């Protein structure tokens, strides 16, 4: 599970640095956001700097940066004090999944419902936001944006409301606790006014009760906890990307004592008291004897053989419309559904009506009996041949050793042609050169690339461009699309020596994740007239001391740190490579292999 931990900070550097260091002892991805602090109050460990964008703005940044790449985003105010080791918080989050929102219990300044003394986790209506974690599923539900005022007053309750409405659930975890000291750091009255104005206009003046379902007491904040009586069982054979949908279905079936069988699905060991067992071809007959309904939340990972096997066992099937056509005749041998609420209805119908369930089982068995064994074998054989062809195509595709990424925008075509030329002159040939226009298609550049007739040379473009971005979005997007084991960022107006790729590749080994060469850096012509270029060593890799084209890095290592920094503007290369050096070993190449013009 990938967890992004974000400490948010404004003018409290000592507390922020201390919290960052403690969390880094247990979590791999810890970030420190500064929100417009005074220069003398900037933390040492700051990873991202912004104008003063307050609680809401910082949360939006955290979700935008990590909501797609991580399973959970945990945001803590810098004044939070830990009461357990970082490893214990990490384990608590992992074992509480799935959820929409999660929080440790809070001692000190907090609502009464956040301070119960029991050392266990509770499913609750609402959580406060001072140390709140949200899941990727919930971030997707809200589109990665909070609503309301800048101070964030009430937005934690709104998140919990969306989480409940989506069936994801909110967890208050008494196994781990934090301390929240007195004081808010912002204007209480202004925050309160923001909350009143926005939420009352959107949800009505009684929004605290009607939407937030607010109560100050712990007992009244508890949400319904399913008591799984030993009545019925439901099986899902592949939830794949639809874990959230499946969790919603289970949350609506309080009378289901689940044997939940999964295949190739990342699921926790339990969901709200429902035991999870892994489905395999070897054990399905034994496990399914006591199953009353099969929910196919997603069949992306299933084969036709899998589905035939389930039907042959006589289990009533409930399947999504887009997958059901070859298998299910609605209400004859199973049910089809478009939305998860329909799936809930069909499951309840099967579980409540034994006669209907028996009819569906018989029809399913009869259908499979008509599909004699040769037909099934033919289907399987055809699928195997298709898989072999796909494997052969994949094997025949040349995978480059290095991906070289070049952002461009309205550049003289002769300069771009020169950049292509330095790649064509490399002493090794196992590379791809991706030239990407920033925000629009440039036909002249596309035609230039095509004119080379070199399959290693590729042209593409991004859909939008942001002023002051300096090609950072292009670098990040192309980093995701690149195929090479290593990656180099070569701007269109810069040069590298013919032996650049060969020497830099040789410097990287199993223990070294990136190499740094020396670079001649020419400044603007007029101020630098008659002066020699600055020679950059890039050692140590650090902001203000390293240039974009000095580094060849493992692509997976760059992706692991979150990719190319999108917030640092002109200084993104220094910020990105400094972050890379904090986690991975590097090699110094004492040759001048690059020229920044």
GITACOR-V130863 format. One record per backbone hydrogen bond with DSSP energy under -0.5 kcal/mol. CO is the residue of the C=O (numbers start at 0). NH is the residue of the N-H. If there is no record, write none. Layout:
co;nh
CO;NH
CO;NH
//
This chain:
co;nh
0;2
1;70
1;71
2;4
2;28
3;5
3;73
4;6
4;30
5;7
5;75
6;32
7;77
8;34
11;15
12;16
13;17
14;18
15;19
16;20
17;21
18;22
19;23
20;24
21;24
22;25
22;26
27;29
28;4
30;6
30;32
31;46
31;47
32;8
33;35
33;49
37;40
38;41
42;45
47;33
49;35
50;52
52;56
53;57
54;58
55;59
56;60
57;61
58;62
59;63
60;64
61;65
62;66
65;69
70;135
71;3
72;74
72;133
73;5
74;131
75;7
76;79
78;180
80;178
84;87
84;88
85;89
86;90
87;91
88;92
89;93
90;94
91;95
92;96
99;134
100;170
101;132
102;172
104;106
104;177
106;179
107;109
110;113
111;114
113;105
117;119
119;173
121;123
121;171
122;222
123;169
128;131
129;76
130;103
131;74
132;101
133;72
134;138
135;139
136;140
137;141
138;142
138;143
139;142
141;144
148;151
149;55
151;154
151;155
153;157
154;158
155;159
156;160
157;161
158;162
159;163
160;164
161;165
162;167
162;168
163;166
168;99
168;100
169;123
169;171
170;102
170;172
171;121
171;173
172;104
172;175
175;104
176;82
177;106
178;80
178;180
179;108
185;187
186;190
187;191
188;192
189;193
190;194
191;195
192;196
193;197
194;198
194;199
195;199
196;200
197;201
198;202
199;203
203;206
205;208
205;209
206;210
206;211
207;213
215;112
216;220
217;220
217;221
218;221
220;124
223;225
225;227
226;228
228;230
231;256
232;291
232;292
234;294
237;297
238;241
241;245
242;246
243;247
244;248
245;249
246;250
247;251
248;251
249;252
251;253
252;255
254;231
254;256
255;257
257;259
257;274
258;260
259;261
259;276
261;278
264;266
268;275
270;273
272;274
273;270
274;259
276;261
279;282
279;283
282;286
283;287
284;288
285;288
286;289
287;290
292;234
292;294
293;295
293;317
294;236
294;296
295;319
298;301
302;306
303;307
304;308
305;309
306;310
307;311
308;312
309;314
310;313
315;293
316;334
317;295
318;336
319;322
319;323
320;324
323;326
323;327
327;329
328;331
328;332
328;333
332;316
333;330
334;318
336;320
338;341
338;342
339;343
340;344
341;345
342;346
343;347
344;348
345;349
346;350
347;351
348;352
351;353
352;356
353;357
354;358
355;359
356;360
357;361
358;362
359;363
360;364
361;365
362;366
363;367
364;368
365;369
366;370
369;371
371;374
371;375
372;376
373;377
374;378
375;379
376;380
377;381
378;382
379;383
380;384
381;385
382;386
383;387
384;388
385;389
386;390
387;391
388;392
389;393
390;394
391;395
392;396
396;398
397;399
399;484
400;484
400;485
401;403
401;431
402;404
402;487
403;405
403;433
404;489
405;435
406;491
407;437
411;414
411;415
412;416
413;417
414;418
415;419
416;420
417;421
418;422
419;423
420;424
422;425
428;430
429;400
429;401
431;403
431;433
432;434
432;457
433;405
433;435
434;459
435;407
436;438
436;461
440;442
441;444
441;445
442;446
443;447
444;448
445;449
446;450
447;451
448;451
449;452
452;454
453;456
455;432
455;457
457;434
459;436
465;468
468;471
470;474
471;475
472;476
473;477
474;478
475;479
476;480
477;481
484;554
485;402
486;552
487;404
487;489
488;490
490;493
494;594
496;499
497;426
498;502
499;503
500;504
501;505
502;506
503;507
504;507
510;512
512;553
513;586
514;551
515;588
517;592
517;593
518;520
518;535
519;521
519;595
520;533
523;527
524;528
525;528
527;530
533;520
533;535
535;518
539;541
541;544
544;537
546;549
547;550
549;516
550;488
551;514
552;486
553;557
554;558
555;559
556;560
557;562
558;561
567;570
568;571
570;574
571;575
572;576
573;577
574;578
575;579
576;580
577;581
578;582
579;582
579;583
584;512
584;513
586;515
586;588
587;589
588;590
590;517
590;592
592;496
593;519
594;494
594;596
595;521
//
